[in-house]
Amino acid sequence: MAYKHSETELEKYVARVVATAPPLTSEQASRIASILRPYVGATA
C-alpha cells in the first residue's frame, strides 16, 4: 500500500512531533551520542 502524502506533509508531521516531544534526559542524550559516535579502530 503506497502512501499519497507529499514530502512536505511528512516534513511538517515530523517537525510537529519533534516540537511536541518532551526533552531528552541527560541519560537518553548520552546513550544516543554513544550509539552515533564512531567506533574507535573501525575501518571504512
N, CA, C and O of each residue as an XYZ file, in Angstrom:
176
protein
N       0.849     -1.185      0.000
C       0.000      0.000      0.000
C       0.889      1.241      0.000
O       1.712      1.415      0.900
N       0.734      2.080     -0.974
C       1.547      3.290     -1.101
C       0.856      4.460     -0.417
O      -0.364      4.609     -0.480
N       1.654      5.273      0.230
C       1.125      6.476      0.856
C       1.067      7.588     -0.175
O       1.927      7.666     -1.053
N       0.078      8.434     -0.080
C      -0.076      9.516     -1.045
C       0.264     10.868     -0.427
O      -0.145     11.912     -0.935
N       1.012     10.839      0.670
C       1.416     12.085      1.313
C       2.667     12.622      0.639
O       3.558     11.863      0.258
N       2.717     13.908      0.500
C       3.906     14.515     -0.100
C       5.027     14.606      0.931
O       4.790     14.469      2.131
N       6.237     14.838      0.457
C       7.369     15.012      1.371
C       7.127     16.190      2.300
O       7.477     16.136      3.479
N       6.537     17.239      1.779
C       6.274     18.426      2.601
C       5.344     18.081      3.756
O       5.556     18.545      4.877
N       4.322     17.278      3.502
C       3.410     16.873      4.574
C       4.144     16.036      5.606
O       3.936     16.200      6.809
N       4.996     15.144      5.142
C       5.777     14.316      6.058
C       6.720     15.176      6.885
O       6.836     14.978      8.094
N       7.392     16.123      6.254
C       8.292     17.026      6.975
C       7.536     17.815      8.035
O       8.030     17.982      9.151
N       6.357     18.297      7.703
C       5.543     19.046      8.667
C       5.140     18.157      9.839
O       5.166     18.585     10.993
N       4.765     16.913      9.532
C       4.372     15.974     10.583
C       5.542     15.696     11.524
O       5.392     15.745     12.745
N       6.711     15.402     10.945
C       7.886     15.109     11.766
C       8.257     16.323     12.613
O       8.574     16.178     13.793
N       8.223     17.505     12.029
C       8.541     18.731     12.771
C       7.574     18.915     13.936
O       7.981     19.309     15.029
N       6.298     18.632     13.701
C       5.283     18.784     14.758
C       5.522     17.776     15.886
O       5.430     18.122     17.064
N       5.826     16.538     15.522
C       6.080     15.504     16.537
C       7.304     15.858     17.367
O       7.283     15.749     18.593
N       8.373     16.282     16.694
C       9.612     16.639     17.405
C       9.378     17.848     18.307
O       9.888     17.894     19.426
N       8.618     18.819     17.831
C       8.381     20.038     18.611
C       7.556     19.762     19.866
O       7.702     20.459     20.870
N       6.695     18.753     19.814
C       5.823     18.480     20.962
C       6.365     17.391     21.886
O       5.793     17.130     22.945
N       7.459     16.764     21.489
C       8.049     15.715     22.321
C       8.752     16.329     23.523
O       9.303     17.426     23.430
N       8.736     15.629     24.647
C       9.460     16.150     25.816
C      10.958     16.120     25.553
O      11.425     15.315     24.747
N      11.716     16.982     26.220
C      13.171     16.995     26.023
C      13.792     15.682     26.516
O      13.246     15.015     27.395
N      14.925     15.333     25.942
C      15.638     14.137     26.374
C      16.271     14.374     27.737
O      16.677     15.488     28.065
N      16.346     13.317     28.516
C      17.095     13.394     29.769
C      18.580     13.336     29.424
O      18.939     12.990     28.298
N      19.425     13.664     30.358
C      20.873     13.580     30.141
C      21.282     12.160     29.796
O      22.137     11.946     28.936
N      20.675     11.188     30.465
C      20.992      9.779     30.204
C      20.594      9.386     28.782
O      21.354      8.703     28.096
N      19.417      9.807     28.336
C      18.975      9.496     26.976
C      19.903     10.130     25.941
O      20.292      9.483     24.969
N      20.250     11.384     26.153
C      21.140     12.084     25.224
C      22.506     11.408     25.166
O      23.088     11.282     24.088
N      23.019     10.976     26.301
C      24.312     10.288     26.346
C      24.247      8.956     25.608
O      25.182      8.598     24.892
N      23.151      8.221     25.779
C      23.001      6.935     25.085
C      22.967      7.122     23.582
O      23.621      6.383     22.845
N      22.209      8.107     23.123
C      22.122      8.373     21.688
C      23.490      8.783     21.157
O      23.909      8.326     20.093
N      24.181      9.637     21.892
C      25.514     10.079     21.464
C      26.468      8.894     21.371
O      27.269      8.821     20.440
N      26.395      7.973     22.315
C      27.303      6.822     22.275
C      26.978      5.888     21.113
O      27.873      5.243     20.567
N      25.725      5.814     20.737
C      25.336      4.984     19.589
C      25.835      5.613     18.291
O      26.285      4.907     17.389
N      25.757      6.929     18.198
C      26.133      7.621     16.964
C      27.621      7.893     16.845
O      28.117      8.180     15.755
N      28.338      7.806     17.957
C      29.774      8.067     17.943
C      30.477      6.962     17.165
O      30.174      5.783     17.350
N      31.419      7.338     16.289
C      32.143      6.317     15.518
C      32.932      5.394     16.439
O      33.439      5.819     17.478
N      33.028      4.150     16.052
C      33.793      3.166     16.809
C      35.275      3.399     16.576
O      35.728      3.423     15.432
N      36.029      3.571     17.642
C      37.469      3.801     17.533
C      38.115      2.521     17.042
O      37.902      1.447     17.606
N      38.904      2.643     15.990
C      39.571      1.478     15.438
C      38.828      0.872     14.256
O      39.318     -0.061     13.619
N      37.645      1.404     13.964
C      36.881      0.893     12.819
C      37.509      1.387     11.522
O      38.036      2.497     11.455
N      37.445      0.558     10.510
C      37.933      0.964      9.200
C      36.753      1.102      8.248
O      35.804      0.319      8.292
N      36.830      2.107      7.390
C      35.729      2.359      6.469
C      35.903      1.623      5.165
O      35.057      1.730      4.278
